[in-house]
Amino acid sequence: MAAAFVTGSAPALLSGLSRACGTTNTNSKKVTPTTVSRISNRSVISMGPGRKFLVGGNWKCNLDTAGVSSLVEALNAGTALDESAVEVVVSPAAPYLGLTKKLLRDDFAVAGQNAWISKGGAYTGEVDAVMLKDVGASWLIVGHSERRHLEEIKETDAICATKTRYALDSGLKVIFCIGELLEEREAGTTMDVCTRQLTALAGVISPGEWKDVVVAYEPVWAIGTGKVATPAQADEVHRGVRSWLSSNVSAAVADSTRILYGGSVNPKNCGELAKLPDIDGFLVGGASLKPDFLEIVDAYKSSAVAV
Ligand code: PGA
């Protein structure tokens, strides 16, 4: 499908960011010269030594045993990763997590798509993060827009925060998704929404735990729609998120936390997005169900984050 673009209002976004950041002066934080570069007269925090490119494949509620087996076979046929430069995580539906882990190449990790908010027990139908870890997961996706917005689920910021806390306590790393609805973008509240979601996250983790958390910016209007954010739109929010981290957590956390872009990423559009200094990888849905997901993984070669 041809990519279409949703126009965003840059001034509206920026005013949203300054509102969301309150009165804190982002420039007052200590940022070392090696972590700051100037692009178009704007100060941005650029790549830090710890920001290894990460590509996640979110298989959602797709694939059966045969489908998982054949996709994994195709992924296994790809060339070995340069593990010093890129990390790959695929996320099968829960019943196939153990199978995926068993069949999948060792240089790819496995993530759960959801877990219960805390320790298991009398919670019919739920899965404890510890169980996901037991069958091979090392990551958990939290706060995906489908879980936040589907009428049947409607996870709140508080639920996403609680799940993150428990996942970290269970030894899983977390891909924490944030992002605005189309009407929120059109109302100029993109950064208000993203920072509200980040505030819930920051409230439950200590600065030292950010190393186990990756933020995925996924504009809801771009998920599964073929409407990828333009590089400028993605860049603006990614810089805003990093700036928020600098103001509200620390310059070190802002510098080292990976921020992925998600929403209709495919082999054709990933190269341009990967070049942006504040895009540290992707969370891929539809295009991760095909063997050419490996082409998106390869986008790390065009990344400014290359370590
Ligand atoms: P998409 O999904 O790549 O199909 O847009 C992304 C996601 O939901 O993480």
Residues whose N, C-alpha, C, O or C-beta is under 5 A from the ligand:
A	BS01	PGA	N58 A222 I223 G224 T225 G262 G263 S264 V265 L283 V284 G285 G286 A287
